[in-house]
């Protein structure tokens, strides 16, 4: 899919800098940014649904650490 967007000069410069640092194209940087954003939004929506579930079990931070064997 081809897509055209307009960016302000500062954002375009930042993308150019990132592309240069990573030796990638500006298109690659933008594709990765959009992919990452889409994944984050999807994860956020899953989290919201889980929080809204009245039958869902919430686990506190200490319990998670114990389950992962991170507590001495």
CHARMM-style PDB file with segment names, atoms N, HN, CA, C and O in Angstrom:
ATOM      1  N   UNK     1       0.844  -1.171   0.000  1.00  0.00      PROA
ATOM      2  CA  UNK     1       0.000   0.000   0.000  1.00  0.00      PROA
ATOM      3  C   UNK     1       0.888   1.233   0.000  1.00  0.00      PROA
ATOM      4  O   UNK     1       1.818   1.336   0.801  1.00  0.00      PROA
ATOM      5  N   UNK     2       0.609   2.140  -0.874  1.00  0.00      PROA
ATOM      6  HN  UNK     2      -0.146   2.056  -1.524  1.00  0.00      PROA
ATOM      7  CA  UNK     2       1.330   3.410  -0.901  1.00  0.00      PROA
ATOM      8  C   UNK     2       0.521   4.427  -0.118  1.00  0.00      PROA
ATOM      9  O   UNK     2      -0.710   4.442  -0.161  1.00  0.00      PROA
ATOM     10  N   UNK     3       1.236   5.268   0.590  1.00  0.00      PROA
ATOM     11  HN  UNK     3       2.235   5.256   0.624  1.00  0.00      PROA
ATOM     12  CA  UNK     3       0.584   6.267   1.432  1.00  0.00      PROA
ATOM     13  C   UNK     3       1.388   7.552   1.366  1.00  0.00      PROA
ATOM     14  O   UNK     3       2.619   7.530   1.361  1.00  0.00      PROA
ATOM     15  N   UNK     4       0.691   8.654   1.316  1.00  0.00      PROA
ATOM     16  HN  UNK     4      -0.308   8.672   1.321  1.00  0.00      PROA
ATOM     17  CA  UNK     4       1.363   9.952   1.278  1.00  0.00      PROA
ATOM     18  C   UNK     4       1.005  10.715   2.545  1.00  0.00      PROA
ATOM     19  O   UNK     4      -0.166  10.793   2.918  1.00  0.00      PROA
ATOM     20  N   UNK     5       2.018  11.282   3.209  1.00  0.00      PROA
ATOM     21  HN  UNK     5       2.968  11.219   2.906  1.00  0.00      PROA
ATOM     22  CA  UNK     5       1.771  12.077   4.410  1.00  0.00      PROA
ATOM     23  C   UNK     5       2.566  13.374   4.327  1.00  0.00      PROA
ATOM     24  O   UNK     5       3.563  13.471   3.612  1.00  0.00      PROA
ATOM     25  N   UNK     6       2.101  14.356   5.069  1.00  0.00      PROA
ATOM     26  HN  UNK     6       1.291  14.277   5.650  1.00  0.00      PROA
ATOM     27  CA  UNK     6       2.833  15.612   5.169  1.00  0.00      PROA
ATOM     28  C   UNK     6       3.375  15.715   6.591  1.00  0.00      PROA
ATOM     29  O   UNK     6       2.653  15.517   7.568  1.00  0.00      PROA
ATOM     30  N   UNK     7       4.650  16.028   6.680  1.00  0.00      PROA
ATOM     31  HN  UNK     7       5.237  16.189   5.886  1.00  0.00      PROA
ATOM     32  CA  UNK     7       5.315  16.152   7.971  1.00  0.00      PROA
ATOM     33  C   UNK     7       5.844  17.565   8.139  1.00  0.00      PROA
ATOM     34  O   UNK     7       6.213  18.226   7.168  1.00  0.00      PROA
ATOM     35  N   UNK     8       5.876  18.017   9.382  1.00  0.00      PROA
ATOM     36  HN  UNK     8       5.576  17.480  10.170  1.00  0.00      PROA
ATOM     37  CA  UNK     8       6.517  19.299   9.647  1.00  0.00      PROA
ATOM     38  C   UNK     8       8.026  19.103   9.512  1.00  0.00      PROA
ATOM     39  O   UNK     8       8.521  17.977   9.565  1.00  0.00      PROA
ATOM     40  N   UNK     9       8.735  20.186   9.341  1.00  0.00      PROA
ATOM     41  HN  UNK     9       8.333  21.100   9.298  1.00  0.00      PROA
ATOM     42  CA  UNK     9      10.181  20.130   9.082  1.00  0.00      PROA
ATOM     43  C   UNK     9      10.938  19.448  10.222  1.00  0.00      PROA
ATOM     44  O   UNK     9      11.873  18.688   9.970  1.00  0.00      PROA
ATOM     45  N   UNK    10      10.552  19.706  11.450  1.00  0.00      PROA
ATOM     46  HN  UNK    10       9.793  20.323  11.655  1.00  0.00      PROA
ATOM     47  CA  UNK    10      11.258  19.115  12.598  1.00  0.00      PROA
ATOM     48  C   UNK    10      11.113  17.594  12.613  1.00  0.00      PROA
ATOM     49  O   UNK    10      12.087  16.877  12.841  1.00  0.00      PROA
ATOM     50  N   UNK    11       9.904  17.107  12.372  1.00  0.00      PROA
ATOM     51  HN  UNK    11       9.112  17.689  12.187  1.00  0.00      PROA
ATOM     52  CA  UNK    11       9.676  15.665  12.356  1.00  0.00      PROA
ATOM     53  C   UNK    11      10.429  15.012  11.200  1.00  0.00      PROA
ATOM     54  O   UNK    11      11.024  13.946  11.363  1.00  0.00      PROA
ATOM     55  N   UNK    12      10.402  15.647  10.045  1.00  0.00      PROA
ATOM     56  HN  UNK    12       9.919  16.513   9.913  1.00  0.00      PROA
ATOM     57  CA  UNK    12      11.128  15.109   8.901  1.00  0.00      PROA
ATOM     58  C   UNK    12      12.625  15.022   9.196  1.00  0.00      PROA
ATOM     59  O   UNK    12      13.274  14.039   8.838  1.00  0.00      PROA
ATOM     60  N   UNK    13      13.166  16.036   9.842  1.00  0.00      PROA
ATOM     61  HN  UNK    13      12.639  16.834  10.133  1.00  0.00      PROA
ATOM     62  CA  UNK    13      14.589  16.042  10.199  1.00  0.00      PROA
ATOM     63  C   UNK    13      14.905  14.912  11.169  1.00  0.00      PROA
ATOM     64  O   UNK    13      15.931  14.243  11.038  1.00  0.00      PROA
ATOM     65  N   UNK    14      14.031  14.700  12.134  1.00  0.00      PROA
ATOM     66  HN  UNK    14      13.198  15.243  12.241  1.00  0.00      PROA
ATOM     67  CA  UNK    14      14.240  13.624  13.100  1.00  0.00      PROA
ATOM     68  C   UNK    14      14.246  12.268  12.405  1.00  0.00      PROA
ATOM     69  O   UNK    14      15.069  11.406  12.717  1.00  0.00      PROA
ATOM     70  N   UNK    15      13.319  12.081  11.455  1.00  0.00      PROA
ATOM     71  HN  UNK    15      12.650  12.780  11.201  1.00  0.00      PROA
ATOM     72  CA  UNK    15      13.256  10.824  10.710  1.00  0.00      PROA
ATOM     73  C   UNK    15      14.518  10.651   9.872  1.00  0.00      PROA
ATOM     74  O   UNK    15      15.080   9.558   9.812  1.00  0.00      PROA
ATOM     75  N   UNK    16      14.961  11.717   9.233  1.00  0.00      PROA
ATOM     76  HN  UNK    16      14.504  12.605   9.282  1.00  0.00      PROA
ATOM     77  CA  UNK    16      16.200  11.654   8.453  1.00  0.00      PROA
ATOM     78  C   UNK    16      17.394  11.286   9.335  1.00  0.00      PROA
ATOM     79  O   UNK    16      18.239  10.480   8.947  1.00  0.00      PROA
ATOM     80  N   UNK    17      17.452  11.884  10.519  1.00  0.00      PROA
ATOM     81  HN  UNK    17      16.765  12.539  10.835  1.00  0.00      PROA
ATOM     82  CA  UNK    17      18.550  11.580  11.450  1.00  0.00      PROA
ATOM     83  C   UNK    17      18.522  10.111  11.883  1.00  0.00      PROA
ATOM     84  O   UNK    17      19.558   9.447  11.914  1.00  0.00      PROA
ATOM     85  N   UNK    18      17.344   9.617  12.213  1.00  0.00      PROA
ATOM     86  HN  UNK    18      16.502  10.157  12.188  1.00  0.00      PROA
ATOM     87  CA  UNK    18      17.206   8.216  12.626  1.00  0.00      PROA
ATOM     88  C   UNK    18      17.604   7.298  11.476  1.00  0.00      PROA
ATOM     89  O   UNK    18      18.345   6.335  11.671  1.00  0.00      PROA
ATOM     90  N   UNK    19      17.114   7.598  10.287  1.00  0.00      PROA
ATOM     91  HN  UNK    19      16.512   8.381  10.129  1.00  0.00      PROA
ATOM     92  CA  UNK    19      17.432   6.780   9.115  1.00  0.00      PROA
ATOM     93  C   UNK    19      18.941   6.745   8.881  1.00  0.00      PROA
ATOM     94  O   UNK    19      19.506   5.691   8.590  1.00  0.00      PROA
ATOM     95  N   UNK    20      19.575   7.883   9.008  1.00  0.00      PROA
ATOM     96  HN  UNK    20      19.115   8.739   9.244  1.00  0.00      PROA
ATOM     97  CA  UNK    20      21.020   7.939   8.825  1.00  0.00      PROA
ATOM     98  C   UNK    20      21.774   7.139   9.866  1.00  0.00      PROA
ATOM     99  O   UNK    20      22.718   6.416   9.546  1.00  0.00      PROA
ATOM    100  N   UNK    21      21.357   7.270  11.105  1.00  0.00      PROA
ATOM    101  HN  UNK    21      20.590   7.857  11.366  1.00  0.00      PROA
ATOM    102  CA  UNK    21      21.993   6.533  12.198  1.00  0.00      PROA
ATOM    103  C   UNK    21      21.859   5.022  12.009  1.00  0.00      PROA
ATOM    104  O   UNK    21      22.795   4.266  12.268  1.00  0.00      PROA
ATOM    105  N   UNK    22      20.689   4.602  11.557  1.00  0.00      PROA
ATOM    106  HN  UNK    22      19.928   5.216  11.347  1.00  0.00      PROA
ATOM    107  CA  UNK    22      20.428   3.170  11.397  1.00  0.00      PROA
ATOM    108  C   UNK    22      20.806   2.634  10.016  1.00  0.00      PROA
ATOM    109  O   UNK    22      20.706   1.433   9.762  1.00  0.00      PROA
ATOM    110  N   UNK    23      21.238   3.522   9.131  1.00  0.00      PROA
ATOM    111  HN  UNK    23      21.319   4.497   9.337  1.00  0.00      PROA
ATOM    112  CA  UNK    23      21.539   3.141   7.735  1.00  0.00      PROA
ATOM    113  C   UNK    23      20.333   2.490   7.078  1.00  0.00      PROA
ATOM    114  O   UNK    23      20.447   1.472   6.394  1.00  0.00      PROA
ATOM    115  N   UNK    24      19.186   3.094   7.298  1.00  0.00      PROA
ATOM    116  HN  UNK    24      19.094   3.920   7.853  1.00  0.00      PROA
ATOM    117  CA  UNK    24      17.921   2.626   6.716  1.00  0.00      PROA
ATOM    118  C   UNK    24      17.293   3.783   5.964  1.00  0.00      PROA
ATOM    119  O   UNK    24      17.713   4.932   6.104  1.00  0.00      PROA
ATOM    120  N   UNK    25      16.286   3.470   5.168  1.00  0.00      PROA
ATOM    121  HN  UNK    25      15.945   2.536   5.055  1.00  0.00      PROA
ATOM    122  CA  UNK    25      15.584   4.527   4.437  1.00  0.00      PROA
ATOM    123  C   UNK    25      14.577   5.223   5.352  1.00  0.00      PROA
ATOM    124  O   UNK    25      14.174   4.682   6.382  1.00  0.00      PROA
ATOM    125  N   UNK    26      14.182   6.430   4.956  1.00  0.00      PROA
ATOM    126  HN  UNK    26      14.509   6.870   4.120  1.00  0.00      PROA
ATOM    127  CA  UNK    26      13.145   7.137   5.714  1.00  0.00      PROA
ATOM    128  C   UNK    26      11.847   6.332   5.693  1.00  0.00      PROA
ATOM    129  O   UNK    26      11.119   6.291   6.685  1.00  0.00      PROA
ATOM    130  N   UNK    27      11.559   5.691   4.554  1.00  0.00      PROA
ATOM    131  HN  UNK    27      12.150   5.724   3.748  1.00  0.00      PROA
ATOM    132  CA  UNK    27      10.342   4.867   4.465  1.00  0.00      PROA
ATOM    133  C   UNK    27      10.381   3.733   5.472  1.00  0.00      PROA
ATOM    134  O   UNK    27       9.369   3.427   6.101  1.00  0.00      PROA
ATOM    135  N   UNK    28      11.543   3.106   5.632  1.00  0.00      PROA
ATOM    136  HN  UNK    28      12.366   3.355   5.121  1.00  0.00      PROA
ATOM    137  CA  UNK    28      11.669   2.022   6.594  1.00  0.00      PROA
ATOM    138  C   UNK    28      11.398   2.533   8.008  1.00  0.00      PROA
ATOM    139  O   UNK    28      10.672   1.895   8.770  1.00  0.00      PROA
ATOM    140  N   UNK    29      11.977   3.675   8.356  1.00  0.00      PROA
ATOM    141  HN  UNK    29      12.567   4.193   7.737  1.00  0.00      PROA
ATOM    142  CA  UNK    29      11.783   4.242   9.694  1.00  0.00      PROA
ATOM    143  C   UNK    29      10.304   4.519   9.940  1.00  0.00      PROA
ATOM    144  O   UNK    29       9.784   4.207  11.012  1.00  0.00      PROA
ATOM    145  N   UNK    30       9.633   5.093   8.969  1.00  0.00      PROA
ATOM    146  HN  UNK    30      10.054   5.346   8.099  1.00  0.00      PROA
ATOM    147  CA  UNK    30       8.210   5.411   9.125  1.00  0.00      PROA
ATOM    148  C   UNK    30       7.382   4.140   9.227  1.00  0.00      PROA
ATOM    149  O   UNK    30       6.473   4.063  10.055  1.00  0.00      PROA
ATOM    150  N   UNK    31       7.682   3.133   8.392  1.00  0.00      PROA
ATOM    151  HN  UNK    31       8.420   3.196   7.720  1.00  0.00      PROA
ATOM    152  CA  UNK    31       6.954   1.854   8.473  1.00  0.00      PROA
ATOM    153  C   UNK    31       7.113   1.228   9.852  1.00  0.00      PROA
ATOM    154  O   UNK    31       6.139   0.762  10.444  1.00  0.00      PROA
ATOM    155  N   UNK    32       8.346   1.219  10.363  1.00  0.00      PROA
ATOM    156  HN  UNK    32       9.137   1.598   9.882  1.00  0.00      PROA
ATOM    157  CA  UNK    32       8.591   0.638  11.686  1.00  0.00      PROA
ATOM    158  C   UNK    32       7.868   1.425  12.774  1.00  0.00      PROA
ATOM    159  O   UNK    32       7.329   0.839  13.713  1.00  0.00      PROA
ATOM    160  N   UNK    33       7.858   2.735  12.650  1.00  0.00      PROA
ATOM    161  HN  UNK    33       8.297   3.211  11.888  1.00  0.00      PROA
ATOM    162  CA  UNK    33       7.175   3.566  13.651  1.00  0.00      PROA
ATOM    163  C   UNK    33       5.678   3.292  13.650  1.00  0.00      PROA
ATOM    164  O   UNK    33       5.066   3.195  14.714  1.00  0.00      PROA
ATOM    165  N   UNK    34       5.091   3.170  12.482  1.00  0.00      PROA
ATOM    166  HN  UNK    34       5.588   3.249  11.619  1.00  0.00      PROA
ATOM    167  CA  UNK    34       3.651   2.902  12.380  1.00  0.00      PROA
ATOM    168  C   UNK    34       3.352   1.500  12.905  1.00  0.00      PROA
ATOM    169  O   UNK    34       2.377   1.307  13.631  1.00  0.00      PROA
ATOM    170  N   UNK    35       4.188   0.514  12.543  1.00  0.00      PROA
ATOM    171  HN  UNK    35       4.980   0.671  11.953  1.00  0.00      PROA
ATOM    172  CA  UNK    35       3.993  -0.854  13.028  1.00  0.00      PROA
ATOM    173  C   UNK    35       4.072  -0.903  14.551  1.00  0.00      PROA
ATOM    174  O   UNK    35       3.235  -1.525  15.204  1.00  0.00      PROA
ATOM    175  N   UNK    36       5.076  -0.247  15.103  1.00  0.00      PROA
ATOM    176  HN  UNK    36       5.756   0.259  14.572  1.00  0.00      PROA
ATOM    177  CA  UNK    36       5.249  -0.215  16.559  1.00  0.00      PROA
ATOM    178  C   UNK    36       4.042   0.447  17.231  1.00  0.00      PROA
ATOM    179  O   UNK    36       3.526  -0.055  18.229  1.00  0.00      PROA
ATOM    180  N   UNK    37       3.605   1.562  16.681  1.00  0.00      PROA
ATOM    181  HN  UNK    37       4.024   1.970  15.871  1.00  0.00      PROA
ATOM    182  CA  UNK    37       2.455   2.275  17.245  1.00  0.00      PROA
ATOM    183  C   UNK    37       1.209   1.397  17.208  1.00  0.00      PROA
ATOM    184  O   UNK    37       0.468   1.332  18.190  1.00  0.00      PROA
ATOM    185  N   UNK    38       0.972   0.723  16.083  1.00  0.00      PROA
ATOM    186  HN  UNK    38       1.574   0.776  15.286  1.00  0.00      PROA
ATOM    187  CA  UNK    38      -0.205  -0.134  15.959  1.00  0.00      PROA
ATOM    188  C   UNK    38      -0.170  -1.258  16.993  1.00  0.00      PROA
ATOM    189  O   UNK    38      -1.200  -1.589  17.581  1.00  0.00      PROA
ATOM    190  N   UNK    39       1.000  -1.843  17.219  1.00  0.00      PROA
ATOM    191  HN  UNK    39       1.836  -1.574  16.741  1.00  0.00      PROA
ATOM    192  CA  UNK    39       1.136  -2.894  18.233  1.00  0.00      PROA
ATOM    193  C   UNK    39       0.870  -2.346  19.633  1.00  0.00      PROA
ATOM    194  O   UNK    39       0.208  -2.997  20.442  1.00  0.00      PROA
ATOM    195  N   UNK    40       1.381  -1.160  19.917  1.00  0.00      PROA
ATOM    196  HN  UNK    40       1.918  -0.631  19.260  1.00  0.00      PROA
ATOM    197  CA  UNK    40       1.168  -0.554  21.231  1.00  0.00      PROA
ATOM    198  C   UNK    40      -0.306  -0.257  21.477  1.00  0.00      PROA
ATOM    199  O   UNK    40      -0.813  -0.498  22.572  1.00  0.00      PROA
ATOM    200  N   UNK    41      -0.993   0.261  20.473  1.00  0.00      PROA
ATOM    201  HN  UNK    41      -0.581   0.457  19.583  1.00  0.00      PROA
ATOM    202  CA  UNK    41      -2.427   0.552  20.609  1.00  0.00      PROA
ATOM    203  C   UNK    41      -3.198  -0.744  20.830  1.00  0.00      PROA
ATOM    204  O   UNK    41      -4.094  -0.791  21.673  1.00  0.00      PROA
ATOM    205  N   UNK    42      -2.861  -1.791  20.087  1.00  0.00      PROA
ATOM    206  HN  UNK    42      -2.133  -1.753  19.403  1.00  0.00      PROA
ATOM    207  CA  UNK    42      -3.532  -3.076  20.268  1.00  0.00      PROA
ATOM    208  C   UNK    42      -3.302  -3.612  21.680  1.00  0.00      PROA
ATOM    209  O   UNK    42      -4.244  -4.086  22.316  1.00  0.00      PROA
ATOM    210  N   UNK    43      -2.074  -3.543  22.179  1.00  0.00      PROA
ATOM    211  HN  UNK    43      -1.309  -3.158  21.662  1.00  0.00      PROA
ATOM    212  CA  UNK    43      -1.774  -3.994  23.543  1.00  0.00      PROA
ATOM    213  C   UNK    43      -2.538  -3.169  24.573  1.00  0.00      PROA
ATOM    214  O   UNK    43      -3.048  -3.711  25.554  1.00  0.00      PROA
ATOM    215  N   UNK    44      -2.616  -1.875  24.352  1.00  0.00      PROA
ATOM    216  HN  UNK    44      -2.202  -1.435  23.555  1.00  0.00      PROA
ATOM    217  CA  UNK    44      -3.341  -0.986  25.264  1.00  0.00      PROA
ATOM    218  C   UNK    44      -4.821  -1.362  25.320  1.00  0.00      PROA
ATOM    219  O   UNK    44      -5.417  -1.400  26.396  1.00  0.00      PROA
ATOM    220  N   UNK    45      -5.406  -1.638  24.161  1.00  0.00      PROA
ATOM    221  HN  UNK    45      -4.922  -1.608  23.287  1.00  0.00      PROA
ATOM    222  CA  UNK    45      -6.821  -2.002  24.128  1.00  0.00      PROA
ATOM    223  C   UNK    45      -7.062  -3.336  24.828  1.00  0.00      PROA
ATOM    224  O   UNK    45      -8.079  -3.502  25.501  1.00  0.00      PROA
ATOM    225  N   UNK    46      -6.144  -4.286  24.680  1.00  0.00      PROA
ATOM    226  HN  UNK    46      -5.318  -4.151  24.134  1.00  0.00      PROA
ATOM    227  CA  UNK    46      -6.261  -5.559  25.395  1.00  0.00      PROA
ATOM    228  C   UNK    46      -6.203  -5.313  26.903  1.00  0.00      PROA
ATOM    229  O   UNK    46      -6.981  -5.890  27.663  1.00  0.00      PROA
ATOM    230  N   UNK    47      -5.279  -4.456  27.326  1.00  0.00      PROA
ATOM    231  HN  UNK    47      -4.647  -3.988  26.708  1.00  0.00      PROA
ATOM    232  CA  UNK    47      -5.157  -4.148  28.759  1.00  0.00      PROA
ATOM    233  C   UNK    47      -6.430  -3.511  29.292  1.00  0.00      PROA
ATOM    234  O   UNK    47      -6.887  -3.855  30.382  1.00  0.00      PROA
ATOM    235  N   UNK    48      -7.006  -2.586  28.534  1.00  0.00      PROA
ATOM    236  HN  UNK    48      -6.635  -2.307  27.649  1.00  0.00      PROA
ATOM    237  CA  UNK    48      -8.248  -1.950  28.975  1.00  0.00      PROA
ATOM    238  C   UNK    48      -9.383  -2.966  29.111  1.00  0.00      PROA
ATOM    239  O   UNK    48     -10.156  -2.914  30.068  1.00  0.00      PROA
ATOM    240  N   UNK    49      -9.480  -3.886  28.154  1.00  0.00      PROA
ATOM    241  HN  UNK    49      -8.852  -3.928  27.376  1.00  0.00      PROA
ATOM    242  CA  UNK    49     -10.524  -4.920  28.224  1.00  0.00      PROA
ATOM    243  C   UNK    49     -10.313  -5.804  29.447  1.00  0.00      PROA
ATOM    244  O   UNK    49     -11.274  -6.168  30.124  1.00  0.00      PROA
ATOM    245  N   UNK    50      -9.069  -6.148  29.729  1.00  0.00      PROA
ATOM    246  HN  UNK    50      -8.289  -5.852  29.178  1.00  0.00      PROA
ATOM    247  CA  UNK    50      -8.794  -6.985  30.893  1.00  0.00      PROA
ATOM    248  C   UNK    50      -9.135  -6.253  32.187  1.00  0.00      PROA
ATOM    249  O   UNK    50      -9.676  -6.854  33.116  1.00  0.00      PROA
ATOM    250  N   UNK    51      -8.824  -4.970  32.253  1.00  0.00      PROA
ATOM    251  HN  UNK    51      -8.385  -4.483  31.498  1.00  0.00      PROA
ATOM    252  CA  UNK    51      -9.144  -4.196  33.451  1.00  0.00      PROA
ATOM    253  C   UNK    51     -10.646  -4.047  33.648  1.00  0.00      PROA
ATOM    254  O   UNK    51     -11.125  -3.980  34.780  1.00  0.00      PROA
ATOM    255  N   UNK    52     -11.386  -3.996  32.551  1.00  0.00      PROA
ATOM    256  HN  UNK    52     -10.997  -4.051  31.632  1.00  0.00      PROA
ATOM    257  CA  UNK    52     -12.835  -3.823  32.628  1.00  0.00      PROA
ATOM    258  C   UNK    52     -13.564  -5.132  32.918  1.00  0.00      PROA
ATOM    259  O   UNK    52     -14.756  -5.108  33.225  1.00  0.00      PROA
ATOM    260  N   UNK    53     -12.883  -6.266  32.830  1.00  0.00      PROA
ATOM    261  HN  UNK    53     -11.915  -6.285  32.581  1.00  0.00      PROA
ATOM    262  CA  UNK    53     -13.504  -7.570  33.052  1.00  0.00      PROA
ATOM    263  C   UNK    53     -13.772  -7.751  34.543  1.00  0.00      PROA
ATOM    264  O   UNK    53     -12.834  -7.828  35.336  1.00  0.00      PROA
ATOM    265  N   UNK    54     -15.043  -7.818  34.927  1.00  0.00      PROA
ATOM    266  HN  UNK    54     -15.805  -7.755  34.283  1.00  0.00      PROA
ATOM    267  CA  UNK    54     -15.346  -7.952  36.360  1.00  0.00      PROA
ATOM    268  C   UNK    54     -14.874  -9.283  36.947  1.00  0.00      PROA
ATOM    269  O   UNK    54     -14.708  -9.399  38.161  1.00  0.00      PROA
ATOM    270  N   UNK    55     -14.660 -10.279  36.101  1.00  0.00      PROA
ATOM    271  HN  UNK    55     -14.796 -10.185  35.114  1.00  0.00      PROA
ATOM    272  CA  UNK    55     -14.188 -11.576  36.577  1.00  0.00      PROA
ATOM    273  C   UNK    55     -12.673 -11.719  36.473  1.00  0.00      PROA
ATOM    274  O   UNK    55     -12.112 -12.751  36.842  1.00  0.00      PROA
ATOM    275  N   UNK    56     -12.025 -10.686  35.972  1.00  0.00      PROA
ATOM    276  HN  UNK    56     -12.481  -9.848  35.672  1.00  0.00      PROA
ATOM    277  CA  UNK    56     -10.576 -10.742  35.794  1.00  0.00      PROA
ATOM    278  C   UNK    56      -9.863 -10.675  37.137  1.00  0.00      PROA
ATOM    279  O   UNK    56     -10.340 -10.049  38.083  1.00  0.00      PROA
ATOM    280  N   UNK    57      -8.718 -11.328  37.197  1.00  0.00      PROA
ATOM    281  HN  UNK    57      -8.330 -11.836  36.428  1.00  0.00      PROA
ATOM    282  CA  UNK    57      -7.930 -11.336  38.427  1.00  0.00      PROA
ATOM    283  C   UNK    57      -6.782 -10.357  38.275  1.00  0.00      PROA
ATOM    284  O   UNK    57      -6.008 -10.440  37.321  1.00  0.00      PROA
ATOM    285  N   UNK    58      -6.672  -9.438  39.207  1.00  0.00      PROA
ATOM    286  HN  UNK    58      -7.301  -9.371  39.982  1.00  0.00      PROA
ATOM    287  CA  UNK    58      -5.545  -8.516  39.226  1.00  0.00      PROA
ATOM    288  C   UNK    58      -4.458  -9.096  40.127  1.00  0.00      PROA
ATOM    289  O   UNK    58      -4.741  -9.629  41.200  1.00  0.00      PROA
ATOM    290  N   UNK    59      -3.226  -8.984  39.680  1.00  0.00      PROA
ATOM    291  HN  UNK    59      -2.995  -8.551  38.809  1.00  0.00      PROA
ATOM    292  CA  UNK    59      -2.094  -9.496  40.438  1.00  0.00      PROA
ATOM    293  C   UNK    59      -1.213  -8.316  40.807  1.00  0.00      PROA
ATOM    294  O   UNK    59      -0.826  -7.533  39.940  1.00  0.00      PROA
ATOM    295  N   UNK    60      -0.893  -8.184  42.091  1.00  0.00      PROA
ATOM    296  HN  UNK    60      -1.207  -8.820  42.796  1.00  0.00      PROA
ATOM    297  CA  UNK    60      -0.062  -7.060  42.492  1.00  0.00      PROA
ATOM    298  C   UNK    60       1.396  -7.293  42.101  1.00  0.00      PROA
ATOM    299  O   UNK    60       1.803  -8.410  41.782  1.00  0.00      PROA
ATOM    300  N   UNK    61       2.150  -6.236  42.134  1.00  0.00      PROA
ATOM    301  HN  UNK    61       1.819  -5.328  42.394  1.00  0.00      PROA
ATOM    302  CA  UNK    61       3.538  -6.248  41.670  1.00  0.00      PROA
ATOM    303  C   UNK    61       4.388  -7.264  42.418  1.00  0.00      PROA
ATOM    304  O   UNK    61       5.184  -7.976  41.806  1.00  0.00      PROA
ATOM    305  N   UNK    62       4.231  -7.336  43.723  1.00  0.00      PROA
ATOM    306  HN  UNK    62       3.585  -6.757  44.221  1.00  0.00      PROA
ATOM    307  CA  UNK    62       5.025  -8.276  44.522  1.00  0.00      PROA
ATOM    308  C   UNK    62       4.713  -9.721  44.142  1.00  0.00      PROA
ATOM    309  O   UNK    62       5.611 -10.562  44.102  1.00  0.00      PROA
ATOM    310  N   UNK    63       3.442 -10.010  43.865  1.00  0.00      PROA
ATOM    311  HN  UNK    63       2.712  -9.327  43.897  1.00  0.00      PROA
ATOM    312  CA  UNK    63       3.064 -11.370  43.476  1.00  0.00      PROA
ATOM    313  C   UNK    63       3.688 -11.742  42.120  1.00  0.00      PROA
ATOM    314  O   UNK    63       4.112 -12.879  41.916  1.00  0.00      PROA
ATOM    315  N   UNK    64       3.737 -10.786  41.213  1.00  0.00      PROA
ATOM    316  HN  UNK    64       3.393  -9.861  41.379  1.00  0.00      PROA
ATOM    317  CA  UNK    64       4.365 -11.025  39.914  1.00  0.00      PROA
ATOM    318  C   UNK    64       5.851 -11.305  40.100  1.00  0.00      PROA
ATOM    319  O   UNK    64       6.391 -12.231  39.495  1.00  0.00      PROA
ATOM    320  N   UNK    65       6.514 -10.509  40.936  1.00  0.00      PROA
ATOM    321  HN  UNK    65       6.076  -9.757  41.428  1.00  0.00      PROA
ATOM    322  CA  UNK    65       7.936 -10.725  41.175  1.00  0.00      PROA
ATOM    323  C   UNK    65       8.190 -12.104  41.778  1.00  0.00      PROA
ATOM    324  O   UNK    65       9.150 -12.780  41.410  1.00  0.00      PROA
ATOM    325  N   UNK    66       7.332 -12.515  42.701  1.00  0.00      PROA
ATOM    326  HN  UNK    66       6.552 -11.965  43.000  1.00  0.00      PROA
ATOM    327  CA  UNK    66       7.486 -13.850  43.298  1.00  0.00      PROA
ATOM    328  C   UNK    66       7.273 -14.930  42.246  1.00  0.00      PROA
ATOM    329  O   UNK    66       8.010 -15.915  42.204  1.00  0.00      PROA
ATOM    330  N   UNK    67       6.281 -14.750  41.409  1.00  0.00      PROA
ATOM    331  HN  UNK    67       5.683 -13.950  41.444  1.00  0.00      PROA
ATOM    332  CA  UNK    67       5.980 -15.741  40.358  1.00  0.00      PROA
ATOM    333  C   UNK    67       7.134 -15.857  39.376  1.00  0.00      PROA
ATOM    334  O   UNK    67       7.385 -16.937  38.840  1.00  0.00      PROA
ATOM    335  N   UNK    68       7.829 -14.774  39.140  1.00  0.00      PROA
ATOM    336  HN  UNK    68       7.625 -13.898  39.575  1.00  0.00      PROA
ATOM    337  CA  UNK    68       8.968 -14.781  38.222  1.00  0.00      PROA
ATOM    338  C   UNK    68      10.278 -15.070  38.930  1.00  0.00      PROA
ATOM    339  O   UNK    68      11.347 -15.037  38.320  1.00  0.00      PROA
ATOM    340  N   UNK    69      10.189 -15.354  40.225  1.00  0.00      PROA
ATOM    341  HN  UNK    69       9.321 -15.381  40.721  1.00  0.00      PROA
ATOM    342  CA  UNK    69      11.357 -15.658  41.053  1.00  0.00      PROA
ATOM    343  C   UNK    69      12.369 -14.504  41.056  1.00  0.00      PROA
ATOM    344  O   UNK    69      13.578 -14.713  40.946  1.00  0.00      PROA
ATOM    345  N   UNK    70      11.836 -13.281  41.186  1.00  0.00      PROA
ATOM    346  HN  UNK    70      10.854 -13.112  41.275  1.00  0.00      PROA
ATOM    347  CA  UNK    70      12.697 -12.103  41.219  1.00  0.00      PROA
ATOM    348  C   UNK    70      12.914 -11.580  42.623  1.00  0.00      PROA
ATOM    349  O   UNK    70      13.602 -10.579  42.820  1.00  0.00      PROA
ATOM    350  N   UNK    71      12.334 -12.249  43.589  1.00  0.00      PROA
ATOM    351  HN  UNK    71      11.774 -13.062  43.429  1.00  0.00      PROA
ATOM    352  CA  UNK    71      12.455 -11.817  44.982  1.00  0.00      PROA
ATOM    353  C   UNK    71      13.436 -12.734  45.683  1.00  0.00      PROA
ATOM    354  O   UNK    71      13.390 -13.954  45.524  1.00  0.00      PROA
ATOM    355  N   UNK    72      14.335 -12.127  46.469  1.00  0.00      PROA
ATOM    356  HN  UNK    72      14.373 -11.137  46.598  1.00  0.00      PROA
ATOM    357  CA  UNK    72      15.311 -12.929  47.212  1.00  0.00      PROA
ATOM    358  C   UNK    72      14.663 -13.676  48.341  1.00  0.00      PROA
ATOM    359  OT1 UNK    72      15.340 -14.401  49.070  1.00  0.00      PROA
TER     360      UNK     72
END
